[in-house]
Amino acid sequence: MQVSSLGKKRGDDDYFSSDLPDETVAKFWGRIQQPVLIVPSEKDEHVPAGVDFEKLIARWKSFCRPGVASEFSGLIPTANHTVDQAEGQQWLADRVVKFLRSLEGGK
């Protein structure tokens, strides 16, 4: 059983586990109606080794409604679970600013 970064066992309203069946992923990610920024950490110590985050992000985005998953979504480089490295923090801050500006129409 995979455990999400939220510490919940699979099946407990879990959006993030890597081993969920397509039907479950589609149900969760397909119901999101507002724009969402998907930014997991590249070196999250709470995620099992071998999880391909690039594929996982692409999978999550593929089940979102058109225009919901932000183009600024991506993997926070070098970041651990708490994003306590300066490089990861800067990357994340930049993406959040870009995401928020996109919600304002690019202002």
ZAKOLKOL-596076 format. One record per residue (C-alpha): residue in three letters; x, y, z; residue number from 1. Coordinates in Angstrom, 3 decimals, padded with zeros to 6 digits. Layout:
<rs>
R     r         c1         c2         c3     k
R   ALA          X          Y          Z   NUM
...
</rs>
This chain:
<rs>
R     r         c1         c2         c3     k
R   MET    000.000    000.000    000.000     1
R   GLN    001.346    003.403   -000.982     2
R   VAL    000.930    006.275    001.449     3
R   SER    000.429    009.835    000.273     4
R   SER    002.417    012.793    001.502     5
R   LEU   -000.567    013.627    003.657     6
R   GLY    000.022    010.424    005.614     7
R   LYS   -003.323    008.924    004.701     8
R   LYS   -003.770    005.333    003.682     9
R   ARG   -004.930    004.745    000.146    10
R   GLY   -008.669    005.152   -000.130    11
R   ASP   -008.972    007.918    002.501    12
R   ASP   -009.853    010.695   -000.022    13
R   ASP   -006.319    010.408   -001.363    14
R   TYR   -005.467    012.548   -004.393    15
R   PHE   -001.748    011.910   -004.444    16
R   SER   -000.776    008.228   -004.216    17
R   SER    001.082    006.907   -007.214    18
R   ASP   -000.710    003.572   -007.410    19
R   LEU   -004.355    004.643   -007.631    20
R   PRO   -006.389    003.176   -010.497    21
R   ASP   -007.335    005.498   -013.376    22
R   GLU   -010.999    005.502   -012.328    23
R   THR   -010.119    006.877   -008.897    24
R   VAL   -007.671    009.455   -010.276    25
R   ALA   -010.278    010.587   -012.822    26
R   LYS   -012.924    010.931   -010.109    27
R   PHE   -010.708    013.031   -007.850    28
R   TRP   -008.921    015.257   -010.363    29
R   GLY   -011.901    015.510   -012.710    30
R   ARG   -014.082    017.191   -010.112    31
R   ILE   -011.734    020.136   -009.562    32
R   GLN   -013.349    023.183   -011.170    33
R   GLN   -010.997    026.002   -010.233    34
R   PRO   -007.423    026.470   -011.474    35
R   VAL   -004.890    024.395   -009.583    36
R   LEU   -001.098    024.561   -009.363    37
R   ILE    000.451    021.104   -008.971    38
R   VAL    003.945    021.381   -007.451    39
R   PRO    005.305    018.304   -005.670    40
R   SER    008.866    018.222   -004.341    41
R   GLU    011.539    016.432   -006.370    42
R   LYS    013.169    014.834   -003.326    43
R   ASP    010.196    014.392   -000.994    44
R   GLU    011.389    011.975    001.660    45
R   HIS    007.801    010.817    002.290    46
R   VAL    007.405    009.460   -001.229    47
R   PRO    008.613    005.937   -002.044    48
R   ALA    011.765    005.677   -004.151    49
R   GLY    011.056    005.021   -007.793    50
R   VAL    007.981    007.233   -008.100    51
R   ASP    008.284    009.126   -011.399    52
R   PHE    006.872    012.529   -010.499    53
R   GLU    007.008    013.869   -014.052    54
R   LYS    004.755    011.023   -015.212    55
R   LEU    002.569    011.398   -012.140    56
R   ILE    002.055    015.137   -012.711    57
R   ALA    001.213    014.454   -016.362    58
R   ARG   -001.251    011.772   -015.270    59
R   TRP   -002.981    014.055   -012.771    60
R   LYS   -003.178    016.860   -015.330    61
R   SER   -004.619    014.504   -017.951    62
R   PHE   -007.637    013.847   -015.747    63
R   CYS   -008.307    017.527   -015.002    64
R   ARG   -010.890    019.470   -016.948    65
R   PRO   -009.403    021.602   -019.735    66
R   GLY   -007.789    024.754   -018.367    67
R   VAL   -007.822    023.625   -014.725    68
R   ALA   -004.244    022.343   -014.260    69
R   SER   -001.903    025.289   -014.533    70
R   GLU    000.789    025.366   -017.186    71
R   PHE    003.085    026.451   -014.334    72
R   SER    002.690    023.094   -012.564    73
R   GLY    005.875    021.121   -012.186    74
R   LEU    008.383    019.445   -009.948    75
R   ILE    010.085    021.679   -007.366    76
R   PRO    013.782    021.051   -008.089    77
R   THR    015.979    019.789   -005.242    78
R   ALA    013.144    020.275   -002.748    79
R   ASN    012.373    017.984    000.147    80
R   HIS    008.895    017.662    001.665    81
R   THR    009.079    020.975    003.501    82
R   VAL    010.900    022.842    000.713    83
R   ASP    013.540    024.176    003.077    84
R   GLN    016.285    024.675    000.468    85
R   ALA    016.744    028.148   -001.013    86
R   GLU    016.735    026.952   -004.643    87
R   GLY    013.443    025.114   -004.233    88
R   GLN    011.891    028.010   -002.340    89
R   GLN    012.832    030.466   -005.073    90
R   TRP    011.496    028.183   -007.818    91
R   LEU    008.240    027.657   -005.908    92
R   ALA    007.793    031.376   -005.193    93
R   ASP    008.336    032.171   -008.870    94
R   ARG    005.760    029.573   -009.953    95
R   VAL    003.191    030.741   -007.407    96
R   VAL    003.578    034.359   -008.568    97
R   LYS    003.201    033.310   -012.221    98
R   PHE    000.156    031.203   -011.339    99
R   LEU   -001.517    034.028   -009.416   100
R   ARG   -000.791    036.501   -012.210   101
R   SER   -002.346    034.092   -014.711   102
R   LEU   -005.522    034.136   -012.607   103
R   GLU   -005.577    037.938   -012.854   104
R   GLY   -005.257    037.779   -016.618   105
R   GLY   -001.515    038.358   -016.712   106
R   LYS   -001.521    041.688   -014.826   107
</rs>
